[in-house]
Amino acid sequence: MGSLAAAAVAVTGTGAFTNVTASRNVDVAVADDASAYLRLEGTGGANSEYVTDDGNGGTLSIDLDASNATGGGGDGVNPDAVTQIDDLFHIENQGTQEVEVSLSKTGDNSSLVKFYKDGNAYDGDSIGSSPVTLGTGSSVTVSIEIDTVGESVSDGDQLLGSVTFTATATN
């Protein structure tokens, strides 16, 4: 009788498995920055000349160098100075959950460039030093500060190569 019970357990098993492979359909599409879940779009304001954002399949870029000389002739930031440019672009959460948005920068002199959220411009609390929390449909306007005071940078030096924005769901 005991042997029969042991055989029955061996046949039915425990329901455990070591490997399963299952294929499922997942649709993921790439959208331009203005239509993505994390929307990045120029403000269109007074400083829009520095922001490239075509809104039509494009990505946001900020151009403060000679390739984007202003109508007045400017083609870069001053050495040994602090340059602040307000209201460059918006970051908006177009997803379905609250997110914390942070950024990381690359470039030989990236520490000289800081991004600030609206209402807190230049107060020492940049977006890079602490994340910004955005509820669904919420946005912030971003300003920039470039501080070259006491730094050994000169005409033609690149300060910032790229910026990566990261949005992490909070719940």
VENCORJO-V73689 format. One record per residue. RES is the residue in one small letter. PSI is psi in whole degrees, -180 to 180 (* if undefined). OMEGA is omega in whole degrees, -180 to 180 (* if undefined). Layout:
RES,PSI,OMEGA  RES,PSI,OMEGA
This chain:
m,-42,178  g,-40,179  s,-37,179  l,-41,179  a,-42,179  a,-40,179  a,-37,180  a,-40,178  v,-41,-179  a,-34,-179  v,-42,-177  t,-27,178  g,-174,-176  t,-7,-178  g,-2,179  a,156,177  f,162,-180  t,-21,-179  n,137,174  v,135,173  t,123,-179  a,129,178  s,135,178  r,152,176  n,134,175  v,127,178  d,118,176  v,127,180  a,148,175  v,136,179  a,155,176  d,165,-174  d,-34,-178  a,-20,-177  s,-5,-176  a,167,178  y,-37,172  l,100,-174  r,130,174  l,115,-176  e,139,177  g,151,-179  t,-22,-177  g,11,-177  g,-157,-175  a,-28,-178  n,19,-177  s,-18,179  e,-24,-178  y,-10,-174  v,127,174  t,117,-178  d,93,-175  d,-11,177  g,5,-177  n,75,180  g,12,-175  g,173,175  t,150,-179  l,138,171  s,150,178  i,126,-174  d,107,179  l,43,180  d,-175,-173  a,-22,179  s,-11,179  n,57,179  a,140,-180  t,166,177  g,-28,180  g,-5,177  g,-6,180  g,142,-180  d,34,177  g,176,179  v,160,-178  n,145,170  p,153,177  d,45,-178  a,166,173  v,122,179  t,124,179  q,129,178  i,117,-175  d,155,168  d,57,-180  l,-48,-177  f,166,178  h,147,167  i,125,-178  e,137,176  n,105,177  q,17,178  g,-161,-176  t,0,-179  q,156,171  e,140,-180  v,155,170  e,123,-178  v,128,176  s,172,177  l,154,173  s,151,-174  k,151,172  t,155,179  g,152,-177  d,-30,-178  n,32,-174  s,-24,180  s,-14,180  l,-10,-176  v,127,-180  k,145,178  f,134,-177  y,146,178  k,162,-178  d,146,179  g,-12,-178  n,23,-175  a,129,171  y,30,-180  d,10,-180  g,-8,-179  d,79,-178  s,163,178  i,-33,179  g,-28,-178  s,-23,176  s,142,-178  p,158,176  v,129,178  t,127,-180  l,120,172  g,169,178  t,126,-179  g,-5,180  s,156,179  s,165,172  v,151,174  t,135,-173  v,135,175  s,167,-176  i,148,174  e,131,176  i,117,-176  d,103,-180  t,11,-179  v,126,177  g,7,-179  e,150,-180  s,70,175  v,150,-178  s,177,-177  d,125,178  g,-11,179  d,137,175  q,130,-178  l,-37,-173  l,133,179  g,-55,180  s,163,178  v,133,177  t,123,177  f,136,180  t,127,176  a,124,-178  t,126,179  a,138,-177  t,-12,179  n,*,*
